[in-house]
Amino acid sequence: MSTTQTYQHPKTLPVVLGKRAALFLFIGVLGFLFVKIVGPILQSGPEYVVEAVVSGIPLLIAVGCAVSALALAVVHKVRHRAA
């Protein structure tokens, strides 16, 4: 017996990328806030490295997903206008 429901349909790639961008942005902001709270307790040089890893990498992934989603949305609109 199939568990898929007829009213469900797969999301478009720009929608999926947009949701992933929002998720990674949320993770990056939480990581940034965590490091800013825990950082003064550590008060050491490696704090900057930890901050870059914890908040920087998810933010870079979020930016990449957001740019890809926008580019795909523009390409989709241009293709439908030309047709």
MMTF fields as JSON, N, C-alpha, C and O atoms, coordinates in Angstrom:
{
  "mmtfVersion": "1.0.0",
  "mmtfProducer": "UNKNOWN",
  "numBonds": 331,
  "numAtoms": 332,
  "numGroups": 83,
  "numChains": 1,
  "numModels": 1,
  "chainsPerModel": [1],
  "groupsPerChain": [83],
  "chainIdList": ["A"],
  "bondAtomList": [4, 2, 8, 6, 12, 10, 16, 14, 20, 18, 24, 22, 28, 26, 32, 30, 36, 34, 40, 38, 44, 42, 48, 46, 52, 50, 56, 54, 60, 58, 64, 62, 68, 66, 72, 70, 76, 74, 80, 78, 84, 82, 88, 86, 92, 90, 96, 94, 100, 98, 104, 102, 108, 106, 112, 110, 116, 114, 120, 118, 124, 122, 128, 126, 132, 130, 136, 134, 140, 138, 144, 142, 148, 146, 152, 150, 156, 154, 160, 158, 164, 162, 168, 166, 172, 170, 176, 174, 180, 178, 184, 182, 188, 186, 192, 190, 196, 194, 200, 198, 204, 202, 208, 206, 212, 210, 216, 214, 220, 218, 224, 222, 228, 226, 232, 230, 236, 234, 240, 238, 244, 242, 248, 246, 252, 250, 256, 254, 260, 258, 264, 262, 268, 266, 272, 270, 276, 274, 280, 278, 284, 282, 288, 286, 292, 290, 296, 294, 300, 298, 304, 302, 308, 306, 312, 310, 316, 314, 320, 318, 324, 322, 328, 326],
  "bondOrderList": [1, 1, 1, 1, 1, 1, 1, 1, 1, 1, 1, 1, 1, 1, 1, 1, 1, 1, 1, 1, 1, 1, 1, 1, 1, 1, 1, 1, 1, 1, 1, 1, 1, 1, 1, 1, 1, 1, 1, 1, 1, 1, 1, 1, 1, 1, 1, 1, 1, 1, 1, 1, 1, 1, 1, 1, 1, 1, 1, 1, 1, 1, 1, 1, 1, 1, 1, 1, 1, 1, 1, 1, 1, 1, 1, 1, 1, 1, 1, 1, 1, 1],
  "groupList": [{"groupName": "MET", "atomNameList": ["N", "CA", "C", "O"], "elementList": ["N", "C", "C", "O"], "formalChargeList": [0, 0, 0, 0], "bondAtomList": [1, 0, 2, 1, 3, 2], "bondOrderList": [1, 1, 2], "singleLetterCode": "M", "chemCompType": "L-PEPTIDE LINKING"}, {"groupName": "SER", "atomNameList": ["N", "CA", "C", "O"], "elementList": ["N", "C", "C", "O"], "formalChargeList": [0, 0, 0, 0], "bondAtomList": [1, 0, 2, 1, 3, 2], "bondOrderList": [1, 1, 2], "singleLetterCode": "S", "chemCompType": "L-PEPTIDE LINKING"}, {"groupName": "THR", "atomNameList": ["N", "CA", "C", "O"], "elementList": ["N", "C", "C", "O"], "formalChargeList": [0, 0, 0, 0], "bondAtomList": [1, 0, 2, 1, 3, 2], "bondOrderList": [1, 1, 2], "singleLetterCode": "T", "chemCompType": "L-PEPTIDE LINKING"}, {"groupName": "GLN", "atomNameList": ["N", "CA", "C", "O"], "elementList": ["N", "C", "C", "O"], "formalChargeList": [0, 0, 0, 0], "bondAtomList": [1, 0, 2, 1, 3, 2], "bondOrderList": [1, 1, 2], "singleLetterCode": "Q", "chemCompType": "L-PEPTIDE LINKING"}, {"groupName": "TYR", "atomNameList": ["N", "CA", "C", "O"], "elementList": ["N", "C", "C", "O"], "formalChargeList": [0, 0, 0, 0], "bondAtomList": [1, 0, 2, 1, 3, 2], "bondOrderList": [1, 1, 2], "singleLetterCode": "Y", "chemCompType": "L-PEPTIDE LINKING"}, {"groupName": "HIS", "atomNameList": ["N", "CA", "C", "O"], "elementList": ["N", "C", "C", "O"], "formalChargeList": [0, 0, 0, 0], "bondAtomList": [1, 0, 2, 1, 3, 2], "bondOrderList": [1, 1, 2], "singleLetterCode": "H", "chemCompType": "L-PEPTIDE LINKING"}, {"groupName": "PRO", "atomNameList": ["N", "CA", "C", "O"], "elementList": ["N", "C", "C", "O"], "formalChargeList": [0, 0, 0, 0], "bondAtomList": [1, 0, 2, 1, 3, 2], "bondOrderList": [1, 1, 2], "singleLetterCode": "P", "chemCompType": "L-PEPTIDE LINKING"}, {"groupName": "LYS", "atomNameList": ["N", "CA", "C", "O"], "elementList": ["N", "C", "C", "O"], "formalChargeList": [0, 0, 0, 0], "bondAtomList": [1, 0, 2, 1, 3, 2], "bondOrderList": [1, 1, 2], "singleLetterCode": "K", "chemCompType": "L-PEPTIDE LINKING"}, {"groupName": "LEU", "atomNameList": ["N", "CA", "C", "O"], "elementList": ["N", "C", "C", "O"], "formalChargeList": [0, 0, 0, 0], "bondAtomList": [1, 0, 2, 1, 3, 2], "bondOrderList": [1, 1, 2], "singleLetterCode": "L", "chemCompType": "L-PEPTIDE LINKING"}, {"groupName": "VAL", "atomNameList": ["N", "CA", "C", "O"], "elementList": ["N", "C", "C", "O"], "formalChargeList": [0, 0, 0, 0], "bondAtomList": [1, 0, 2, 1, 3, 2], "bondOrderList": [1, 1, 2], "singleLetterCode": "V", "chemCompType": "L-PEPTIDE LINKING"}, {"groupName": "GLY", "atomNameList": ["N", "CA", "C", "O"], "elementList": ["N", "C", "C", "O"], "formalChargeList": [0, 0, 0, 0], "bondAtomList": [1, 0, 2, 1, 3, 2], "bondOrderList": [1, 1, 2], "singleLetterCode": "G", "chemCompType": "PEPTIDE LINKING"}, {"groupName": "ARG", "atomNameList": ["N", "CA", "C", "O"], "elementList": ["N", "C", "C", "O"], "formalChargeList": [0, 0, 0, 0], "bondAtomList": [1, 0, 2, 1, 3, 2], "bondOrderList": [1, 1, 2], "singleLetterCode": "R", "chemCompType": "L-PEPTIDE LINKING"}, {"groupName": "ALA", "atomNameList": ["N", "CA", "C", "O"], "elementList": ["N", "C", "C", "O"], "formalChargeList": [0, 0, 0, 0], "bondAtomList": [1, 0, 2, 1, 3, 2], "bondOrderList": [1, 1, 2], "singleLetterCode": "A", "chemCompType": "L-PEPTIDE LINKING"}, {"groupName": "PHE", "atomNameList": ["N", "CA", "C", "O"], "elementList": ["N", "C", "C", "O"], "formalChargeList": [0, 0, 0, 0], "bondAtomList": [1, 0, 2, 1, 3, 2], "bondOrderList": [1, 1, 2], "singleLetterCode": "F", "chemCompType": "L-PEPTIDE LINKING"}, {"groupName": "ILE", "atomNameList": ["N", "CA", "C", "O"], "elementList": ["N", "C", "C", "O"], "formalChargeList": [0, 0, 0, 0], "bondAtomList": [1, 0, 2, 1, 3, 2], "bondOrderList": [1, 1, 2], "singleLetterCode": "I", "chemCompType": "L-PEPTIDE LINKING"}, {"groupName": "GLU", "atomNameList": ["N", "CA", "C", "O"], "elementList": ["N", "C", "C", "O"], "formalChargeList": [0, 0, 0, 0], "bondAtomList": [1, 0, 2, 1, 3, 2], "bondOrderList": [1, 1, 2], "singleLetterCode": "E", "chemCompType": "L-PEPTIDE LINKING"}, {"groupName": "CYS", "atomNameList": ["N", "CA", "C", "O"], "elementList": ["N", "C", "C", "O"], "formalChargeList": [0, 0, 0, 0], "bondAtomList": [1, 0, 2, 1, 3, 2], "bondOrderList": [1, 1, 2], "singleLetterCode": "C", "chemCompType": "L-PEPTIDE LINKING"}],
  "groupTypeList": [0, 1, 2, 2, 3, 2, 4, 3, 5, 6, 7, 2, 8, 6, 9, 9, 8, 10, 7, 11, 12, 12, 8, 13, 8, 13, 14, 10, 9, 8, 10, 13, 8, 13, 9, 7, 14, 9, 10, 6, 14, 8, 3, 1, 10, 6, 15, 4, 9, 9, 15, 12, 9, 9, 1, 10, 14, 6, 8, 8, 14, 12, 9, 10, 16, 12, 9, 1, 12, 8, 12, 8, 12, 9, 9, 5, 7, 9, 11, 5, 11, 12, 12],
  "groupIdList": [1, 2, 3, 4, 5, 6, 7, 8, 9, 10, 11, 12, 13, 14, 15, 16, 17, 18, 19, 20, 21, 22, 23, 24, 25, 26, 27, 28, 29, 30, 31, 32, 33, 34, 35, 36, 37, 38, 39, 40, 41, 42, 43, 44, 45, 46, 47, 48, 49, 50, 51, 52, 53, 54, 55, 56, 57, 58, 59, 60, 61, 62, 63, 64, 65, 66, 67, 68, 69, 70, 71, 72, 73, 74, 75, 76, 77, 78, 79, 80, 81, 82, 83],
  "secStructList": [7, 7, 7, 7, 7, 6, 6, 7, 7, 7, 7, 7, 2, 2, 2, 2, 2, 2, 2, 2, 2, 2, 2, 2, 2, 2, 2, 2, 2, 2, 2, 2, 2, 2, 2, 2, 2, 2, 2, 2, 2, 2, 7, 1, 6, 2, 2, 2, 2, 2, 2, 0, 0, 0, 0, 0, 2, 2, 2, 2, 2, 2, 2, 2, 2, 2, 2, 2, 2, 2, 2, 2, 2, 2, 2, 2, 2, 2, 2, 2, 2, 2, 7],
  "xCoordList": [0.837, 0.0, 0.885, 1.811, 0.603, 1.392, 0.969, -0.219, 1.949, 1.648, 1.619, 1.303, 1.942, 1.914, 0.473, -0.394, 0.236, -1.111, -1.197, -0.221, -2.353, -2.491, -2.374, -1.959, -2.729, -2.676, -1.268, -1.028, -0.341, 1.023, 1.79, 1.672, 2.565, 3.415, 4.78, 4.889, 5.826, 7.167, 7.309, 6.728, 8.087, 8.324, 9.317, 10.138, 9.233, 10.189, 11.543, 11.637, 12.578, 13.934, 14.129, 14.756, 13.619, 13.776, 13.123, 13.64, 11.996, 11.329, 12.176, 12.343, 12.707, 13.543, 14.798, 15.183, 15.438, 16.646, 16.338, 17.137, 15.194, 14.81, 14.602, 15.009, 13.969, 13.773, 15.097, 15.305, 15.99, 17.312, 18.102, 18.818, 17.986, 18.667, 18.16, 18.95, 16.854, 16.292, 16.784, 17.092, 16.861, 17.335, 18.788, 19.123, 19.648, 21.058, 21.275, 22.184, 20.46, 20.549, 20.201, 20.878, 19.157, 18.765, 19.877, 20.185, 20.479, 21.576, 22.767, 23.394, 23.077, 24.2, 23.991, 24.913, 22.779, 22.485, 22.544, 23.095, 21.98, 22.071, 23.52, 23.906, 24.319, 25.741, 26.466, 27.303, 26.159, 26.778, 26.423, 27.292, 25.142, 24.725, 25.368, 25.774, 25.455, 26.089, 27.548, 28.011, 28.267, 29.679, 29.827, 30.764, 28.926, 29.015, 28.716, 29.2, 27.921, 27.634, 28.759, 29.193, 29.229, 30.27, 31.662, 32.576, 31.833, 33.138, 33.778, 34.953, 33.049, 33.674, 34.131, 35.041, 33.501, 33.934, 35.296, 36.166, 35.464, 36.732, 37.843, 38.944, 37.571, 38.52, 39.881, 40.89, 39.889, 41.14, 41.133, 40.105, 42.27, 42.407, 41.602, 41.048, 41.516, 40.74, 39.255, 38.532, 38.794, 37.384, 37.0, 35.902, 37.885, 37.583, 37.475, 36.642, 38.318, 38.262, 36.962, 36.31, 36.588, 35.347, 34.164, 33.224, 34.197, 33.099, 32.982, 31.878, 34.105, 34.083, 33.499, 32.752, 33.828, 33.33, 31.858, 31.061, 31.503, 30.148, 29.115, 28.021, 29.447, 28.45, 28.759, 27.837, 30.012, 30.375, 29.996, 29.482, 30.236, 29.967, 28.469, 28.088, 27.594, 26.171, 25.681, 24.789, 26.249, 25.859, 26.283, 25.545, 27.464, 27.899, 27.005, 26.674, 26.618, 25.705, 24.359, 23.764, 23.874, 22.597, 22.662, 21.722, 23.758, 23.91, 23.94, 23.317, 24.656, 24.711, 23.344, 22.983, 22.591, 21.243, 20.322, 19.541, 20.417, 19.555, 19.873, 18.962, 21.147, 21.534, 21.099, 20.611, 21.271, 20.839, 19.327, 18.844, 18.581, 17.115, 16.678, 15.779, 17.303, 16.957, 17.315, 16.54, 18.489, 18.903, 17.952, 17.574, 17.566, 16.634, 15.264, 14.621, 14.812, 13.524, 13.567, 12.604, 14.67, 14.802, 14.845, 14.192, 15.614, 15.693, 14.321, 13.934, 13.588, 12.248, 11.321, 10.564, 11.369, 10.506, 10.885, 10.011, 12.173, 12.636, 12.222, 11.825, 12.314, 11.93, 10.427, 10.006, 9.632, 8.18, 7.748, 6.748, 8.482, 8.179, 8.513, 7.803, 9.604, 10.037, 9.1, 8.961, 8.471, 7.613, 6.257, 5.425],
  "yCoordList": [-1.178, 0.0, 1.246, 1.356, 2.161, 3.373, 4.379, 4.57, 5.004, 5.995, 7.416, 8.357, 7.579, 8.926, 9.369, 8.569, 10.62, 11.152, 11.955, 12.579, 11.938, 12.532, 14.048, 14.643, 14.69, 16.149, 16.686, 17.887, 15.806, 16.248, 16.223, 15.281, 17.252, 17.279, 17.816, 18.588, 17.417, 17.863, 19.377, 19.983, 19.953, 21.39, 21.706, 20.867, 22.918, 23.334, 23.585, 23.788, 23.57, 23.749, 25.104, 25.151, 26.221, 27.493, 27.496, 28.12, 26.807, 26.737, 25.931, 26.332, 24.806, 23.975, 24.741, 24.725, 25.409, 26.171, 27.337, 27.657, 27.97, 29.072, 28.602, 29.276, 27.45, 26.904, 26.511, 26.725, 25.942, 25.585, 26.827, 26.836, 27.876, 29.134, 29.678, 30.132, 29.637, 30.12, 29.274, 29.813, 27.959, 27.076, 27.378, 27.521, 27.475, 27.737, 29.147, 29.366, 30.103, 31.451, 31.41, 32.036, 30.681, 30.531, 29.868, 30.31, 28.814, 28.129, 29.073, 29.104, 29.836, 30.769, 31.857, 32.205, 32.399, 33.44, 32.873, 33.506, 31.684, 31.056, 30.786, 30.997, 30.318, 30.091, 31.37, 31.389, 32.443, 33.74, 34.222, 34.68, 34.119, 34.54, 33.676, 34.183, 32.376, 31.465, 31.851, 31.892, 32.132, 32.493, 33.835, 34.025, 34.768, 36.075, 35.981, 36.799, 34.988, 34.803, 34.026, 34.386, 32.968, 32.125, 32.732, 32.469, 33.526, 34.108, 34.904, 34.689, 35.825, 36.58, 35.707, 36.079, 34.556, 33.648, 33.052, 32.904, 32.711, 32.119, 33.162, 32.91, 34.312, 35.422, 34.936, 35.079, 34.37, 33.883, 34.115, 34.466, 33.92, 34.094, 33.109, 33.494, 31.862, 30.898, 31.22, 30.593, 32.187, 32.586, 32.993, 32.676, 33.686, 34.14, 32.967, 32.976, 31.968, 30.78, 30.025, 29.585, 29.875, 29.185, 29.96, 29.364, 31.291, 32.111, 31.956, 31.862, 31.932, 31.782, 30.443, 30.367, 29.394, 28.064, 27.908, 27.42, 28.33, 28.093, 28.949, 28.472, 30.204, 31.07, 31.348, 31.545, 31.367, 31.735, 30.711, 31.073, 29.454, 28.417, 28.281, 28.233, 28.215, 28.178, 29.429, 29.344, 30.583, 31.809, 31.768, 32.224, 31.225, 31.088, 30.107, 30.346, 29.021, 28.07, 28.737, 28.537, 29.537, 30.237, 31.207, 31.295, 31.932, 32.872, 32.128, 32.562, 31.014, 30.225, 29.685, 29.721, 29.187, 28.684, 29.809, 29.639, 30.952, 32.08, 32.593, 32.877, 32.713, 33.172, 32.162, 32.546, 30.88, 29.847, 29.873, 29.734, 30.051, 30.106, 31.304, 31.186, 32.45, 33.638, 33.447, 33.806, 32.88, 32.654, 31.683, 31.907, 30.619, 29.659, 30.282, 29.992, 31.13, 31.794, 32.731, 32.802, 33.445, 34.346, 33.56, 33.931, 32.469, 31.634, 31.055, 30.995, 30.628, 30.075, 31.113, 30.799, 32.349, 33.405, 33.769, 34.001, 33.818, 34.162, 33.089, 33.401, 31.817, 30.726, 30.753, 30.484, 31.074, 31.103, 32.324, 32.271, 33.416, 34.605, 34.378, 34.838, 33.662, 33.423, 32.451, 32.508, 31.584, 30.569, 31.116, 30.38],
  "zCoordList": [0.0, 0.0, 0.0, 0.804, -0.885, -1.001, 0.071, 0.331, 0.674, 1.706, 1.152, 1.88, -0.109, -0.687, -0.885, -1.237, -0.661, -0.79, -2.079, -2.494, -2.705, -4.029, -4.003, -4.997, -2.895, -2.876, -2.607, -2.735, -2.238, -2.014, -3.327, -4.11, -3.555, -4.74, -4.345, -3.392, -5.068, -4.704, -4.872, -5.773, -3.988, -4.036, -5.151, -5.52, -5.68, -6.702, -6.056, -4.845, -6.865, -6.355, -5.681, -4.623, -6.241, -5.526, -4.145, -3.219, -3.999, -2.694, -1.717, -0.565, -2.164, -1.305, -0.9, 0.269, -1.856, -1.542, -0.616, 0.264, -0.803, 0.082, 1.51, 2.456, 1.668, 3.012, 3.642, 4.836, 2.855, 3.39, 3.747, 4.748, 2.947, 3.27, 4.596, 5.423, 4.804, 6.07, 7.24, 8.303, 7.059, 8.123, 8.482, 9.658, 7.47, 7.744, 8.28, 9.081, 7.855, 8.416, 9.907, 10.722, 10.256, 11.654, 12.465, 13.572, 11.922, 12.611, 12.776, 13.835, 11.739, 11.808, 12.841, 13.578, 12.896, 13.882, 15.293, 16.194, 15.492, 16.81, 17.202, 18.352, 16.245, 16.519, 16.858, 17.76, 16.148, 16.413, 17.818, 18.559, 18.183, 19.516, 20.604, 21.649, 20.348, 21.305, 21.534, 22.674, 20.456, 20.591, 21.283, 22.058, 21.023, 21.678, 23.168, 23.949, 23.569, 24.993, 25.669, 26.763, 25.027, 25.616, 25.396, 26.178, 24.359, 24.029, 25.141, 25.438, 25.777, 26.869, 28.038, 28.778, 28.196, 29.263, 28.907, 29.765, 27.625, 27.191, 27.151, 27.639, 26.586, 26.437, 25.956, 26.647, 24.783, 24.214, 22.707, 22.127, 22.092, 20.655, 19.832, 18.803, 20.241, 19.462, 19.374, 18.6, 20.154, 20.093, 18.676, 18.216, 17.985, 16.63, 15.658, 14.752, 15.854, 15.002, 15.245, 14.299, 16.507, 16.847, 16.296, 15.77, 16.411, 15.879, 14.368, 13.833, 13.694, 12.24, 11.827, 10.851, 12.555, 12.201, 12.564, 11.763, 13.784, 14.283, 13.558, 13.255, 13.277, 12.641, 11.176, 10.384, 10.802, 9.44, 8.393, 7.334, 8.663, 7.679, 7.394, 6.225, 8.423, 8.102, 7.38, 6.536, 7.7, 7.003, 5.539, 4.665, 5.269, 3.879, 3.117, 1.955, 3.756, 3.112, 2.846, 1.787, 3.814, 3.64, 2.474, 1.684, 2.361, 1.247, -0.079, -1.048, -0.132, -1.355, -1.764, -2.94, -0.793, -1.089, -1.548, -2.484, -0.887, -1.254, -2.651, -3.428, -2.975, -4.312, -5.363, -6.426, -5.079, -6.024, -6.225, -7.349, -5.135, -5.251, -6.078, -6.91, -5.861, -6.656, -8.121, -9.007, -8.375, -9.764, -10.462, -11.612, -9.784, -10.381, -10.619, -11.628, -9.709, -9.895, -11.098, -11.861, -11.271, -12.423, -13.718, -14.693, -13.737, -14.944, -15.279, -16.446, -14.249, -14.462, -15.073, -15.992, -14.576, -15.117, -16.548, -17.384, -16.83, -18.174, -19.169, -20.292, -18.762, -19.672, -19.965, -21.09, -18.961, -19.185, -19.984, -20.7, -19.871, -20.69, -22.151, -23.044, -22.383, -23.764, -24.472, -25.694, -23.74, -24.355, -24.748, -25.278]
}
